[in-house]
Amino acid sequence: FFLNSPRMEEEMGETPVSSPVVEANHNTSNDDSIQMGDSVYSAEKDISTDFPDIDCYSDLYLTSDELEHLSNAPDFVQILKKACKRIVSLKIEVQTRDRDLEMASNNLENVLLNQGSHHTLGNEFEQKFYSVKREKDDLLLRCACLQSQLESMKNTAASAIATFGTGETKLEDEEMNTTDSTRPNGITATDTVGDLTSLLEDMTKKMQINSADAELEAPLVLEFLKNLYKQKEGEREAVLSQLQILSGDISKMEDKVAKLKQNSQAKRPRKSKSPLGKRGTYEPESDEEDEQSQVKKSKLLDSRFTHDLESTYFSTRSGTDNPDSALQTFSQHLSTFTRFSKMESLATFGYRASHDLGLMSSKIASIEFDNDEDYFAIGGDLKEIQVFAYYSDDVATGAITEKAKELTPLQTMVTPGLISDLAWSNHSRGQIACSDLSGIVTLWDSSSASQLVQFKEHEGHQVHSVDYSQCQPGILASAGDDSHVRLWDVRNPGDSTATITSSADVCCVRFNPSKDYELAFGNANSIAYTYDMRNNSEPLKILAEHRGPVCGISYHKHDQIVTQSVDGSLKLWDIKKSDKATQTYKGHVNSRHFTGLKTRRDHIACGSEDNSVVIYNLMISSPILKQSFEVGIKEQDTNRYVSAVCWNKHANVMLAGNDAGIIQLSKLS
């Protein structure tokens, strides 16, 4: 709105445009008012004549005193009129937008009234409703922006006027009290218009910058709000779909619960021996059942697990042609999740040199049950495979707690190097394979503690892992730092029958327990692979999401694999469906060592570098159970880690060992 004033043009040597107001100003003396013909010039009247829609008090924030001062400065009034022109323009636009907004609001109200009269909810109504609502929202945003500009314009004019008033007052004071030629501190008579023009110009530039910023910001905010609205609309559709699934499943489960209650009431009570030897009615301990049920319910409501349970439920139920089967699958998963609530240590004993049981224990690298679970073997830094008898009855009755104090190995086999892994044969009873860090794979007959054969093709490189195929009798795999997985037929000892060459040191290898020719292994380069042994030129799958060496691997089902890495995570892969991990588990500590990994049904066990055993459920990304390991028998060093774990397949029992050589037998309940 700014134009150079006549005084500014005069100071720049240009001829000003003649006007009655300006001429009057040039020809006046020091009278209190300016004569225009036979009348006195009035700033308020001048502004009101040119701009009848402008109120000097409400629109320009002027006071009576300020209007009186302006009557003595018609040059400034001419500049101020330009501000009035812009204010009038903005007010008109605001009024126009307000009318548009009122019309949009009425349209929205009409849409809602029409909806109420038809009692329907369809896509046509929703589209019309949101279209009108978006139009109204856009108008609201525009009206707010215009109102902001209007207020800014008014404030700019008011600030200039206030500055003018201050300058005039200072000028009068100085003229009354000063006779020298020193320039007053305020705005002088000779440069009042010039300084005020400069002030208005600066303010206008700032306002234009702010307006430009607003013009840039407002569309961005609008775009963000629209995108967010679209996202929430999509989420609303997803939530409606999920609510529909939930409603159907709730009805099904309510019917099922009602039928179960009817069947339970209809059953005849079971008979059992009473303490007096008479036949009596068996009554379950309802208090104990209620307590167990309460524990399971509290576990379902635990905030650590609700997100994972929700995700598993909807992923199981969505996109299936058989919803009843999917609901049953989720029910089974939920049952395994709530099955265990604690781990109880039953016995503790040590892995110590058989020739001197008084020596300090040494790190355990592997614990394995034989196929019938009558025995378990332990191997580690003692360079000894120690075979112990497993008495399930003692474990069930708790007698193992006392017997473990005198537990000694049935057989001991001495190996060339530090033991890294053990594997029992599923087809030759008592046969056990051992890998060691001297680069040798050895087969043993545990019943006689005699060595059967040694395989040395790894040529001195550390061998970290061995495993027997459960489908192909006599087929053994070994993996080591020579970047090779080697396959052996132990029925015909000799050279390896096949070799898979990898791109890095191989840390672990396991056969698929239900497929004849498939195995998986993990590398030091953070990648795991699956291979068909009949075609070892290229992998079936490449699993590459870990950020550290893959130090453990285990098949859960024939198409599901769990991998362990020193990046501190476990990952579950459904290799039939995707190359991406379907779940990541975190909550244990693993950044340096092999800490052991085993799966059983829907649970995963691994060791942790805070000297504890951690249990995960396949559905839940955080631990459901964690048990701190007991301190070493002869050592009190807290810088320990669990280095090996092993499930009992037929009971809720686990064996775990740490780097102090302590074995702990625990029961899940």
C-alpha positions as CSV (number, residue, x, y, z in Angstrom):
1,F,0.0,0.0,0.0
2,F,3.0,2.3,0.3
3,L,3.6,5.2,-2.2
4,N,6.3,7.9,-1.8
5,S,4.9,11.0,-0.3
6,P,5.2,14.5,-2.0
7,R,7.7,15.5,0.7
8,M,9.9,12.5,-0.2
9,E,9.7,13.4,-3.9
10,E,10.6,17.0,-3.1
11,E,13.6,15.9,-1.1
12,M,14.7,13.7,-4.1
13,G,14.5,16.7,-6.4
14,E,11.3,15.7,-8.2
15,T,8.2,17.9,-8.7
16,P,5.4,16.7,-6.4
17,V,1.9,16.1,-7.7
18,S,-0.2,19.1,-6.8
19,S,-3.2,18.5,-4.5
20,P,-5.3,20.9,-2.4
21,V,-4.2,19.2,0.8
22,V,-0.5,19.5,-0.1
23,E,-0.7,23.1,-1.2
24,A,-2.5,24.0,1.9
25,N,0.2,22.5,3.9
26,H,2.9,24.4,2.1
27,N,1.2,27.7,2.5
28,T,0.3,27.5,6.2
29,S,2.0,29.1,9.1
30,N,2.1,27.7,12.6
31,D,-1.7,27.8,13.2
32,D,-3.2,25.0,15.2
33,S,-5.4,24.0,12.2
34,I,-5.1,24.0,8.4
35,Q,-7.4,26.2,6.3
36,M,-8.9,24.7,3.1
37,G,-10.9,27.5,1.6
38,D,-13.4,28.6,4.2
39,S,-13.2,25.3,6.3
40,V,-10.8,23.7,8.7
41,Y,-9.1,20.5,7.4
42,S,-10.0,17.4,9.5
43,A,-8.1,14.1,9.1
44,E,-11.1,12.1,10.3
45,K,-13.4,13.7,7.8
46,D,-10.9,13.3,5.0
47,I,-10.5,9.6,5.7
48,S,-14.2,9.0,6.2
49,T,-15.0,10.8,2.9
50,D,-12.7,8.6,0.8
51,F,-13.3,5.4,2.8
52,P,-16.8,5.4,4.3
53,D,-16.3,1.7,5.5
54,I,-13.3,2.7,7.6
55,D,-13.7,3.5,11.2
56,C,-10.7,5.5,12.4
57,Y,-11.1,4.3,15.9
58,S,-11.8,0.5,15.4
59,D,-10.0,-0.1,12.2
60,L,-7.0,2.2,12.7
61,Y,-6.9,2.1,16.5
62,L,-6.8,5.9,16.7
63,T,-7.6,8.1,19.6
64,S,-9.0,11.6,19.6
65,D,-5.6,13.2,20.4
66,E,-4.0,11.2,17.5
67,L,-6.7,12.4,15.1
68,E,-6.0,16.0,16.2
69,H,-2.3,15.6,15.5
70,L,-3.1,14.0,12.1
71,S,-5.1,17.1,11.2
72,N,-1.8,19.0,11.3
73,A,0.0,16.5,9.0
74,P,-2.1,15.9,5.8
75,D,1.0,14.4,4.1
76,F,0.9,11.6,6.5
77,V,-2.8,11.2,6.0
78,Q,-2.2,10.6,2.3
79,I,0.1,7.7,3.2
80,L,-2.3,6.4,5.7
81,K,-5.1,6.3,3.1
82,K,-3.1,3.7,1.2
83,A,-3.3,1.5,4.3
84,C,-7.0,2.2,4.5
85,K,-7.3,1.0,0.9
86,R,-5.7,-2.3,1.7
87,I,-7.8,-2.7,4.9
88,V,-11.0,-2.2,2.9
89,S,-9.9,-4.8,0.3
90,L,-9.1,-7.3,3.0
91,K,-12.4,-6.7,4.8
92,I,-14.4,-7.2,1.6
93,E,-12.5,-10.5,1.0
94,V,-13.1,-11.6,4.6
95,Q,-16.8,-10.9,4.3
96,T,-16.9,-12.8,1.0
97,R,-15.2,-15.8,2.5
98,D,-17.5,-15.7,5.6
99,R,-20.5,-15.9,3.3
100,D,-18.9,-18.8,1.5
101,L,-18.2,-20.5,4.8
102,E,-21.8,-20.0,5.9
103,M,-23.0,-21.5,2.7
104,A,-20.7,-24.5,3.1
105,S,-22.0,-25.0,6.7
106,N,-25.6,-24.9,5.4
107,N,-24.7,-27.4,2.7
108,L,-23.1,-29.7,5.4
109,E,-26.2,-29.4,7.6
110,N,-28.4,-30.2,4.6
111,V,-26.4,-33.3,3.8
112,L,-26.7,-34.5,7.4
113,L,-30.5,-33.8,7.5
114,N,-30.9,-35.7,4.2
115,Q,-29.0,-38.6,5.7
116,G,-31.2,-38.6,8.8
117,S,-34.4,-38.7,6.6
118,H,-33.2,-41.6,4.5
119,H,-31.7,-43.7,7.3
120,T,-29.0,-45.1,5.1
121,L,-25.2,-45.2,5.3
122,G,-23.6,-45.6,1.9
123,N,-20.6,-44.6,-0.1
124,E,-22.5,-41.9,-1.9
125,F,-23.4,-40.2,1.3
126,E,-20.0,-40.5,2.8
127,Q,-18.3,-39.1,-0.3
128,K,-20.7,-36.1,-0.4
129,F,-20.3,-35.5,3.4
130,Y,-16.5,-35.5,3.3
131,S,-16.5,-33.4,0.1
132,V,-18.6,-30.6,1.7
133,K,-16.7,-31.0,5.0
134,R,-13.3,-30.5,3.2
135,E,-14.7,-27.4,1.4
136,K,-15.8,-26.0,4.8
137,D,-12.4,-26.7,6.4
138,D,-10.6,-25.0,3.5
139,L,-12.7,-21.9,3.9
140,L,-12.1,-21.8,7.6
141,L,-8.4,-21.9,7.0
142,R,-8.6,-19.1,4.3
143,C,-10.8,-16.9,6.6
144,A,-8.3,-17.3,9.4
145,C,-5.4,-16.4,7.1
146,L,-7.3,-13.3,5.8
147,Q,-8.3,-12.2,9.3
148,S,-4.6,-12.5,10.3
149,Q,-3.5,-10.3,7.4
150,L,-6.2,-7.7,8.3
151,E,-5.1,-7.5,11.9
152,S,-1.5,-7.2,10.8
153,M,-2.4,-4.4,8.5
154,K,-4.2,-2.5,11.2
155,N,-1.4,-3.0,13.7
156,T,1.1,-1.6,11.1
157,A,-0.9,1.5,10.6
158,A,-1.4,2.0,14.3
159,S,2.3,1.6,15.1
160,A,3.2,4.2,12.5
161,I,0.6,6.6,13.9
162,A,1.9,6.1,17.4
163,T,5.4,6.8,16.3
164,F,4.3,9.9,14.5
165,G,2.5,11.1,17.7
166,T,5.6,10.6,19.8
167,G,7.8,12.5,17.4
168,E,5.5,15.5,17.3
169,T,5.3,15.6,21.1
170,K,9.1,15.5,21.4
171,L,9.4,18.2,18.7
172,E,7.1,20.6,20.6
173,D,9.0,20.0,23.9
174,E,12.3,20.7,22.2
175,E,11.1,23.9,20.5
176,M,9.8,25.3,23.8
177,N,13.0,24.6,25.7
178,T,15.8,24.7,23.1
179,T,17.2,27.6,21.1
180,D,20.3,26.1,19.6
181,S,20.6,24.3,16.3
182,T,21.0,20.8,17.9
183,R,18.6,18.3,16.3
184,P,15.9,16.9,18.6
185,N,16.0,13.2,19.5
186,G,12.5,12.6,18.1
187,I,11.1,13.1,14.6
188,T,11.6,16.6,13.4
189,A,9.3,18.8,11.4
190,T,11.5,18.6,8.3
191,D,11.8,14.9,8.2
192,T,8.5,13.7,9.8
193,V,7.0,12.4,6.5
194,G,10.3,10.9,5.3
195,D,11.0,9.0,8.5
196,L,7.4,7.9,8.8
197,T,7.5,6.8,5.2
198,S,10.6,4.8,5.9
199,L,9.0,3.3,9.0
200,L,5.9,2.2,7.1
201,E,8.1,0.8,4.3
202,D,10.0,-1.3,6.8
203,M,6.8,-2.5,8.4
204,T,5.3,-3.2,5.1
205,K,8.3,-5.3,4.0
206,K,8.1,-7.3,7.3
207,M,4.4,-7.8,6.8
208,Q,5.0,-8.9,3.2
209,I,7.6,-11.4,4.4
210,N,5.2,-12.7,7.1
211,S,2.4,-12.9,4.5
212,A,4.8,-14.8,2.1
213,D,5.7,-17.2,4.9
214,A,2.0,-17.7,5.6
215,E,1.3,-18.3,1.9
216,L,4.0,-21.0,2.0
217,E,3.1,-22.5,5.4
218,A,-0.7,-22.6,4.9
219,P,-0.6,-24.9,1.9
220,L,1.9,-27.1,3.6
221,V,-0.3,-27.4,6.7
222,L,-3.3,-28.0,4.5
223,E,-1.5,-30.7,2.6
224,F,-0.4,-32.3,5.9
225,L,-4.0,-32.2,7.3
226,K,-5.4,-33.7,4.1
227,N,-2.9,-36.5,4.1
228,L,-3.5,-37.2,7.8
229,Y,-7.2,-37.2,7.2
230,K,-6.8,-39.7,4.3
231,Q,-4.6,-41.9,6.5
232,K,-7.1,-41.9,9.3
233,E,-9.9,-42.7,6.8
234,G,-7.9,-45.7,5.8
235,E,-7.3,-46.7,9.4
236,R,-11.1,-46.3,10.0
237,E,-11.8,-48.7,7.3
238,A,-9.3,-51.2,8.7
239,V,-10.7,-50.8,12.2
240,L,-14.2,-51.4,10.9
241,S,-13.0,-54.6,9.2
242,Q,-11.2,-55.7,12.3
243,L,-14.3,-55.0,14.4
244,Q,-16.4,-57.1,12.1
245,I,-13.9,-60.0,12.5
246,L,-13.9,-59.6,16.3
247,S,-17.7,-59.5,16.5
248,G,-18.0,-62.8,14.6
249,D,-15.3,-64.5,16.6
250,I,-16.7,-63.3,19.9
251,S,-20.1,-64.8,19.0
252,K,-18.4,-68.1,18.0
253,M,-16.4,-68.3,21.3
254,E,-19.4,-67.4,23.4
255,D,-21.3,-70.3,21.8
256,K,-18.3,-72.6,22.4
257,V,-18.0,-71.6,26.1
258,A,-21.7,-72.1,26.6
259,K,-21.5,-75.6,25.1
260,L,-18.5,-76.5,27.2
261,K,-20.3,-75.5,30.4
262,Q,-23.3,-77.6,29.4
263,N,-21.1,-80.6,28.7
264,S,-19.2,-80.1,31.9
265,Q,-22.4,-80.1,34.0
266,A,-23.8,-83.1,32.1
267,K,-20.7,-85.3,32.8
268,R,-20.9,-87.7,35.7
269,P,-18.4,-87.1,38.5
270,R,-15.3,-89.2,38.3
271,K,-14.5,-91.7,41.1
272,S,-11.3,-91.8,43.0
273,K,-9.8,-93.3,46.1
274,S,-10.7,-91.4,49.2
275,P,-8.1,-91.2,52.0
276,L,-10.2,-93.8,53.9
277,G,-10.1,-96.3,51.0
278,K,-13.7,-95.9,50.0
279,R,-14.9,-94.9,46.5
280,G,-15.9,-91.3,46.6
281,T,-16.7,-88.3,44.3
282,Y,-13.7,-86.4,43.0
283,E,-14.0,-82.7,43.3
284,P,-11.4,-80.5,41.7
285,E,-9.6,-77.9,43.8
286,S,-11.6,-74.9,42.6
287,D,-9.4,-72.4,44.5
288,E,-6.3,-73.7,42.7
289,E,-8.0,-73.6,39.3
290,D,-9.3,-70.1,39.9
291,E,-5.8,-69.0,40.9
292,Q,-4.3,-70.5,37.7
293,S,-7.0,-68.9,35.6
294,Q,-6.3,-65.5,37.2
295,V,-2.6,-65.8,36.4
296,K,-3.4,-66.6,32.8
297,K,-5.8,-63.6,32.5
298,S,-3.3,-61.2,34.0
299,K,-0.7,-62.4,31.5
300,L,-3.2,-61.7,28.7
301,L,-3.6,-58.1,30.0
302,D,0.1,-57.5,30.4
303,S,0.9,-54.4,28.4
304,R,4.2,-55.9,27.3
305,F,2.3,-58.5,25.3
306,T,-0.9,-56.9,24.1
307,H,0.5,-55.5,20.9
308,D,2.1,-58.8,19.8
309,L,-1.1,-60.7,20.6
310,E,-3.2,-58.3,18.6
311,S,-0.8,-58.5,15.7
312,T,-0.8,-62.3,15.7
313,Y,-4.5,-62.5,16.0
314,F,-5.3,-60.3,13.0
315,S,-2.5,-61.7,10.8
316,T,-3.9,-65.2,11.5
317,R,-7.4,-64.2,10.8
318,S,-7.0,-61.9,7.9
319,G,-7.0,-63.1,4.3
320,T,-8.0,-66.7,5.1
321,D,-10.7,-68.8,3.3
322,N,-11.2,-70.8,6.5
323,P,-11.9,-68.5,9.4
324,D,-12.8,-71.3,11.8
325,S,-9.4,-73.0,11.2
326,A,-7.6,-69.7,11.6
327,L,-9.4,-69.0,14.9
328,Q,-8.5,-72.5,16.1
329,T,-4.8,-71.9,15.2
330,F,-4.8,-68.7,17.2
331,S,-6.4,-70.5,20.1
332,Q,-3.6,-73.0,20.1
333,H,-1.0,-70.3,20.0
334,L,-2.7,-68.5,22.9
335,S,-2.8,-71.6,24.9
336,T,0.9,-72.2,24.6
337,F,1.5,-68.5,25.5
338,T,-0.4,-68.8,28.8
339,R,0.8,-72.2,29.7
340,F,4.0,-71.2,31.6
341,S,4.3,-68.5,34.2
342,K,7.5,-69.4,36.0
343,M,10.8,-71.4,35.9
344,E,11.9,-73.3,38.9
345,S,15.5,-74.5,39.4
346,L,15.5,-78.2,40.4
347,A,19.2,-79.1,40.5
348,T,22.6,-77.7,40.0
349,F,25.9,-79.5,39.3
350,G,29.2,-78.9,37.6
351,Y,31.1,-79.8,34.4
352,R,34.5,-80.7,35.9
353,A,37.5,-82.8,34.9
354,S,36.7,-86.5,35.6
355,H,40.2,-87.2,36.8
356,D,40.0,-84.5,39.5
357,L,36.5,-83.4,40.5
358,G,38.1,-80.8,42.8
359,L,39.3,-78.7,39.9
360,M,37.5,-75.5,38.8
361,S,34.6,-76.0,36.3
362,S,35.1,-74.9,32.6
363,K,32.9,-73.4,30.0
364,I,30.1,-75.5,28.5
365,A,29.7,-75.3,24.8
366,S,26.9,-77.8,24.1
367,I,24.3,-79.9,26.0
368,E,22.3,-82.5,24.1
369,F,19.7,-85.2,25.0
370,D,19.9,-88.5,23.1
371,N,16.9,-89.5,20.9
372,D,15.2,-91.4,23.7
373,E,16.1,-88.8,26.3
374,D,17.6,-91.5,28.6
375,Y,20.9,-89.7,28.6
376,F,22.4,-86.3,28.0
377,A,25.9,-85.3,27.0
378,I,27.9,-82.2,27.9
379,G,31.0,-80.8,26.1
380,G,33.1,-77.7,26.4
381,D,36.5,-76.3,27.3
382,L,37.6,-79.4,29.3
383,K,38.0,-81.3,26.0
384,E,35.8,-83.9,27.5
385,I,32.4,-85.3,26.4
386,Q,30.6,-86.3,29.6
387,V,27.5,-88.5,29.4
388,F,25.0,-88.5,32.3
389,A,21.9,-90.6,32.9
390,Y,18.6,-88.7,32.9
391,Y,16.1,-90.0,35.4
392,S,12.7,-88.6,34.6
393,D,11.1,-90.0,37.7
394,D,13.6,-88.2,39.9
395,V,12.9,-85.0,38.1
396,A,9.1,-85.4,38.4
397,T,9.3,-86.2,42.2
398,G,12.0,-83.6,42.9
399,A,14.4,-86.2,44.1
400,I,17.0,-85.0,41.6
401,T,17.7,-82.0,43.8
402,E,19.6,-84.2,46.3
403,K,20.9,-86.7,43.9
404,A,22.5,-84.0,41.7
405,K,25.0,-83.3,44.5
406,E,26.6,-86.7,43.9
407,L,26.0,-86.8,40.1
408,T,28.9,-88.2,38.1
409,P,29.3,-89.0,34.4
410,L,28.6,-92.6,33.2
411,Q,31.1,-92.2,30.3
412,T,33.9,-89.7,29.5
413,M,35.5,-89.2,26.1
414,V,38.6,-87.0,25.6
415,T,38.8,-84.9,22.4
416,P,41.8,-83.3,20.6
417,G,40.6,-79.8,21.0
418,L,38.1,-77.5,22.8
419,I,34.6,-78.9,22.1
420,S,32.3,-76.5,20.2
421,D,29.2,-78.7,19.5
422,L,27.7,-82.2,20.0
423,A,25.0,-84.1,18.1
424,W,23.4,-87.5,18.8
425,S,22.5,-89.8,15.9
426,N,18.8,-90.5,15.5
427,H,19.4,-93.8,13.8
428,S,22.4,-95.3,15.6
429,R,21.8,-95.6,19.3
430,G,24.6,-94.2,21.4
431,Q,26.5,-92.7,18.5
432,I,27.5,-89.1,19.1
433,A,29.4,-86.6,16.9
434,C,31.7,-83.9,18.2
435,S,33.3,-80.8,16.6
436,D,36.2,-79.1,18.1
437,L,38.3,-75.9,17.6
438,S,41.3,-77.9,16.4
439,G,39.5,-78.5,13.1
440,I,38.5,-82.2,13.7
441,V,35.1,-83.9,13.6
442,T,35.0,-87.1,15.7
443,L,32.4,-89.9,16.0
444,W,32.1,-91.8,19.3
445,D,30.3,-94.8,20.6
446,S,29.1,-93.5,24.0
447,S,28.3,-96.9,25.3
448,S,31.9,-98.0,25.2
449,A,33.5,-94.5,25.1
450,S,35.4,-95.6,22.0
451,Q,36.3,-93.4,19.0
452,L,34.8,-94.6,15.7
453,V,36.3,-92.2,13.1
454,Q,37.8,-88.7,12.6
455,F,37.2,-86.3,9.7
456,K,39.9,-83.8,9.1
457,E,39.0,-82.1,5.8
458,H,38.5,-78.7,7.5
459,E,42.3,-78.7,7.6
460,G,43.0,-77.2,11.0
461,H,40.3,-74.5,10.8
462,Q,38.0,-74.2,13.8
463,V,34.9,-76.3,13.4
464,H,31.9,-74.6,15.2
465,S,29.0,-76.9,14.5
466,V,27.8,-80.4,13.7
467,D,24.4,-81.9,13.1
468,Y,22.9,-85.3,12.1
469,S,20.1,-85.5,9.5
470,Q,16.9,-86.8,11.1
471,C,15.6,-87.9,7.7
472,Q,18.7,-89.4,6.0
473,P,20.4,-92.1,8.2
474,G,24.1,-91.6,8.6
475,I,24.3,-88.1,7.0
476,L,26.3,-85.6,9.1
477,A,27.0,-82.0,8.4
478,S,29.9,-79.9,9.8
479,A,30.7,-76.2,9.5
480,G,33.7,-74.1,10.3
481,D,36.1,-71.2,9.7
482,D,37.2,-72.5,6.3
483,S,33.9,-71.1,4.9
484,H,32.6,-74.6,4.1
485,V,29.7,-76.8,5.1
486,R,30.8,-80.4,4.6
487,L,28.5,-83.4,4.3
488,W,29.6,-86.9,5.5
489,D,28.1,-90.4,5.2
490,V,29.3,-92.0,8.5
491,R,28.3,-95.4,7.2
492,N,31.1,-95.2,4.6
493,P,33.9,-93.2,6.4
494,G,36.2,-91.3,4.0
495,D,36.1,-88.1,2.2
496,S,33.1,-85.7,2.5
497,T,30.3,-86.5,0.1
498,A,29.5,-82.9,-0.7
499,T,30.7,-79.4,0.1
500,I,28.9,-76.1,0.2
501,T,31.2,-73.1,-0.2
502,S,30.1,-70.0,1.6
503,S,31.3,-66.3,1.4
504,A,32.4,-66.2,5.1
505,D,33.2,-68.3,8.1
506,V,30.2,-70.6,9.0
507,C,29.2,-70.4,12.6
508,C,26.3,-72.9,12.8
509,V,24.5,-75.5,10.7
510,R,21.2,-77.5,11.2
511,F,19.2,-80.0,9.1
512,N,15.5,-79.5,8.4
513,P,13.9,-82.2,10.7
514,S,11.1,-82.9,8.2
515,K,12.7,-82.5,4.8
516,D,15.2,-85.0,3.4
517,Y,17.6,-82.7,1.6
518,E,17.3,-79.3,3.2
519,L,19.7,-77.6,5.7
520,A,20.3,-74.1,6.9
521,F,23.5,-72.4,8.2
522,G,24.5,-69.0,9.5
523,N,27.6,-67.0,8.6
524,A,29.9,-64.5,10.2
525,N,28.9,-62.0,7.6
526,S,25.4,-61.6,9.2
527,I,23.6,-63.8,6.6
528,A,21.9,-67.1,6.9
529,Y,21.2,-69.5,4.0
530,T,19.0,-72.5,3.2
531,Y,20.2,-75.1,0.7
532,D,19.0,-78.2,-1.1
533,M,21.9,-80.7,-0.7
534,R,21.1,-82.1,-4.2
535,N,21.9,-78.7,-5.7
536,N,24.6,-76.9,-3.7
537,S,25.5,-74.3,-6.4
538,E,23.0,-71.7,-5.1
539,P,20.9,-71.2,-2.0
540,L,17.2,-71.7,-1.8
541,K,16.8,-68.7,0.5
542,I,19.0,-65.8,1.7
543,L,18.1,-64.4,5.1
544,A,19.8,-61.1,5.4
545,E,18.4,-58.9,8.2
546,H,20.8,-59.4,11.1
547,R,23.6,-56.8,11.8
548,G,26.1,-59.2,13.3
549,P,27.4,-62.8,12.8
550,V,24.6,-65.4,12.9
551,C,25.8,-67.6,15.8
552,G,22.8,-69.9,16.2
553,I,20.1,-71.4,13.9
554,S,17.2,-73.8,14.6
555,Y,14.2,-75.1,12.7
556,H,10.9,-74.6,14.4
557,K,8.7,-76.2,11.8
558,H,9.6,-77.5,8.4
559,D,9.2,-74.0,6.8
560,Q,10.0,-71.9,9.9
561,I,13.6,-71.0,11.0
562,V,14.8,-69.1,14.1
563,T,18.2,-67.4,13.8
564,Q,20.3,-65.9,16.5
565,S,22.9,-63.2,16.1
566,V,25.4,-61.2,18.3
567,D,23.4,-58.1,17.3
568,G,21.3,-59.0,20.3
569,S,18.3,-60.4,18.5
570,L,16.5,-63.5,17.4
571,K,14.5,-63.6,14.2
572,L,11.7,-65.9,13.0
573,W,11.5,-66.6,9.2
574,D,8.7,-68.3,7.4
575,I,10.8,-69.2,4.4
576,K,7.8,-70.6,2.4
577,K,6.1,-67.2,2.4
578,S,8.8,-64.5,2.5
579,D,12.4,-63.6,2.5
580,K,11.7,-61.2,5.3
581,A,11.6,-62.0,9.0
582,T,8.1,-62.3,10.4
583,Q,9.1,-61.6,14.0
584,T,12.1,-60.1,15.9
585,Y,12.8,-61.0,19.5
586,K,14.7,-58.8,21.8
587,G,15.2,-58.8,25.6
588,H,18.4,-60.9,26.1
589,V,22.0,-59.8,26.0
590,N,24.2,-61.1,23.2
591,S,27.0,-59.1,21.7
592,R,30.1,-61.3,21.8
593,H,29.5,-65.0,22.5
594,F,27.8,-68.2,21.4
595,T,25.0,-68.4,24.0
596,G,23.0,-71.4,22.7
597,L,19.6,-71.6,21.0
598,K,16.9,-74.2,21.0
599,T,13.2,-74.3,20.0
600,R,10.4,-76.5,21.3
601,R,6.8,-76.2,20.1
602,D,5.9,-72.5,20.4
603,H,8.8,-71.6,22.6
604,I,12.4,-70.5,22.1
605,A,15.2,-70.7,24.6
606,C,18.5,-68.9,24.5
607,G,21.3,-67.9,26.8
608,S,22.1,-64.4,27.7
609,E,25.3,-62.6,28.6
610,D,23.9,-61.3,31.8
611,N,24.1,-65.0,33.1
612,S,20.5,-65.8,32.6
613,V,18.2,-68.1,30.5
614,V,15.6,-66.3,28.4
615,I,12.3,-67.9,27.1
616,Y,10.3,-66.4,24.2
617,N,6.9,-67.4,22.9
618,L,6.8,-67.3,19.1
619,M,4.0,-64.7,19.1
620,I,5.7,-62.3,21.5
621,S,8.7,-60.2,20.7
622,S,9.8,-59.7,24.4
623,P,10.7,-62.5,26.9
624,I,7.9,-64.2,28.7
625,L,10.2,-65.8,31.2
626,K,13.7,-65.1,32.4
627,Q,15.7,-67.0,35.1
628,S,19.0,-65.7,36.5
629,F,21.7,-68.4,36.6
630,E,23.0,-69.5,40.0
631,V,26.5,-68.5,40.8
632,G,29.4,-70.8,40.1
633,I,30.1,-73.6,42.5
634,K,33.6,-72.4,43.3
635,E,33.5,-69.0,41.7
636,Q,31.7,-65.8,42.6
637,D,32.4,-64.0,39.3
638,T,29.4,-62.1,38.1
639,N,30.8,-61.5,34.6
640,R,29.3,-64.8,33.4
641,Y,27.1,-65.8,30.5
642,V,24.9,-68.8,29.7
643,S,26.6,-70.6,26.9
644,A,24.3,-73.6,26.1
645,V,20.7,-74.6,26.5
646,C,18.7,-77.8,25.8
647,W,15.0,-78.7,25.9
648,N,13.6,-82.0,27.0
649,K,11.2,-82.8,24.2
650,H,8.7,-84.8,26.3
651,A,8.6,-82.7,29.5
652,N,8.7,-79.1,30.5
653,V,12.3,-79.4,31.5
654,M,15.4,-77.5,30.4
655,L,19.1,-78.0,30.9
656,A,21.4,-74.9,30.6
657,G,25.1,-74.4,31.2
658,N,27.3,-71.3,31.6
659,D,30.9,-70.4,30.9
660,A,31.8,-71.3,34.6
661,G,30.8,-74.9,33.9
662,I,27.6,-74.9,35.9
663,I,24.7,-76.9,34.7
664,Q,21.2,-76.0,35.9
665,L,18.2,-78.2,35.5
666,S,14.9,-76.2,35.6
667,K,11.2,-76.9,35.2
668,L,8.7,-74.7,33.6
669,S,5.3,-74.5,35.2
